[in-house]
Amino acid sequence: MFVMPITRTAHRHAYNGQARDLSRAFDRLFDDTVERVFTTTKTATRQPALDLRETDQSYSVQLDLPGVAKEDVKVTIDGKRVSIEAAARSTVQTIEGERLLVRERSATAYARSFTLPVEVDESASQARLENGVLSLTLTKKVRPATQLTIG
């Protein structure tokens, strides 16, 4: 049996953060285990970790996409919704006279979607993939101020 102390003092927020982190860790563990056991295809879809920052003009997003070439990344922007899909290819080179004894590396697909509070201007946004990290600079769409005429 697992017992977690509950208190109503100022330290309450520290316990909430630790509980949330523990809950996320269990979710990731369960999702990864179930995915490995029940996946019938060779490619498993993973949800990459991301960092999201905001300035007055734009959002900055970094995602971990190890082993992915920039040709295999697809970023879709639909208003406030941003979707990222990527695939890491797994190539096996067969050499005459060799047998593959262990293969733990396989093709991996990544997918992540999120909704931002403000619409994104696709034409002013940028994407860059370096060392397995996808960096997006998503420029906020500026709406011109409108003035109503009083009749």
C-alpha positions in Angstrom: 0.0 0.0 0.0 1.3 3.5 -0.9 0.6 6.4 1.5 1.2 10.0 0.5 1.1 12.6 3.2 -1.5 15.3 2.7 -1.2 18.6 4.4 -2.9 21.9 4.4 0.2 24.1 4.9 2.1 26.3 2.6 4.1 23.2 1.4 0.9 21.8 -0.2 2.0 23.0 -3.7 5.3 21.1 -3.6 3.4 17.9 -3.0 0.9 18.6 -5.9 3.8 19.1 -8.3 5.5 15.9 -7.2 2.2 14.0 -7.5 1.6 15.4 -10.9 5.1 14.4 -12.1 4.6 10.9 -10.6 1.3 10.5 -12.4 2.8 11.6 -15.7 5.7 9.1 -15.2 3.2 6.2 -14.6 1.1 7.3 -17.7 4.2 7.2 -19.9 5.3 3.8 -18.5 1.8 2.3 -19.0 1.4 3.8 -22.5 4.9 2.6 -23.7 4.3 -0.9 -22.2 0.9 -1.3 -23.7 2.1 0.1 -27.0 4.9 -2.4 -27.2 2.7 -5.4 -26.3 -0.3 -4.7 -28.5 1.3 -2.9 -31.5 1.1 -5.2 -34.6 3.0 -2.9 -36.9 6.8 -2.3 -36.8 6.4 1.5 -36.4 5.2 2.7 -33.0 3.9 6.3 -32.7 5.5 8.3 -29.9 4.6 11.7 -28.5 7.8 13.7 -28.3 8.6 16.0 -25.4 8.3 19.7 -26.1 9.1 23.1 -24.6 6.8 26.0 -25.3 7.7 29.7 -24.7 5.8 32.9 -25.5 6.8 36.4 -26.3 4.6 39.3 -27.3 5.1 38.5 -31.0 5.5 34.8 -31.2 5.6 31.3 -29.7 8.9 29.3 -29.5 8.6 25.5 -29.6 11.3 22.9 -29.2 10.6 19.1 -29.7 12.9 16.2 -29.4 12.9 14.1 -32.7 16.0 11.9 -32.5 17.0 10.1 -35.7 14.6 12.1 -37.9 15.7 13.8 -41.2 14.2 17.2 -42.0 12.6 15.7 -45.1 10.5 13.4 -42.8 9.0 16.2 -40.7 5.6 17.6 -41.4 4.3 20.7 -39.6 0.7 21.7 -40.1 -0.8 25.0 -38.9 -4.5 25.4 -38.9 -5.5 28.7 -37.1 -4.6 28.0 -33.5 -3.9 24.3 -33.9 -0.4 23.1 -34.6 0.3 19.4 -35.6 3.7 17.8 -36.0 4.3 14.4 -37.6 7.7 12.9 -38.2 9.3 9.5 -38.9 12.7 8.1 -38.1 13.6 5.5 -40.7 15.3 2.3 -39.8 17.5 0.9 -42.4 19.1 -2.6 -42.2 22.1 -3.2 -44.3 22.4 -6.9 -45.1 25.9 -8.0 -45.9 26.6 -11.4 -47.5 27.5 -14.0 -44.9 26.1 -12.0 -41.9 23.1 -12.8 -39.8 21.2 -10.3 -37.7 21.2 -11.6 -34.1 19.6 -8.8 -32.2 17.6 -5.9 -33.5 16.4 -3.4 -30.9 16.3 -0.3 -33.1 13.2 0.1 -35.3 11.4 2.8 -37.3 9.7 5.3 -35.0 6.9 7.7 -35.8 6.3 10.9 -33.8 3.1 12.8 -33.6 2.2 15.8 -31.4 -0.6 18.4 -31.6 -1.5 21.3 -29.5 -3.7 24.4 -29.5 -2.4 27.9 -28.9 -4.4 30.8 -27.5 -3.8 33.0 -30.5 -3.9 32.1 -34.3 -0.5 31.6 -36.0 0.7 33.4 -39.1 2.0 30.5 -41.3 3.8 32.8 -43.7 5.9 34.5 -41.0 6.6 31.3 -39.0 9.9 29.3 -39.3 11.0 25.8 -38.6 14.6 24.4 -38.1 15.8 20.8 -37.3 19.3 20.5 -35.8 20.8 17.6 -33.9 17.5 15.9 -33.4 15.7 19.0 -32.0 12.9 20.7 -34.0 12.7 24.4 -33.3 9.6 26.3 -34.4 9.1 30.0 -34.3 5.4 30.6 -34.6 4.5 34.2 -35.3 1.2 35.4 -33.8 -1.3 36.7 -36.3 -1.9 40.3 -35.7 -5.5 41.4 -36.3 -6.0 45.0 -37.3 -8.0 47.1 -34.9 -11.5 47.8 -36.2 -13.6 50.8 -35.4 -17.4 50.8 -35.5 -19.2 53.7 -36.9 -22.0 55.1 -34.9 -25.1 55.7 -37.0 
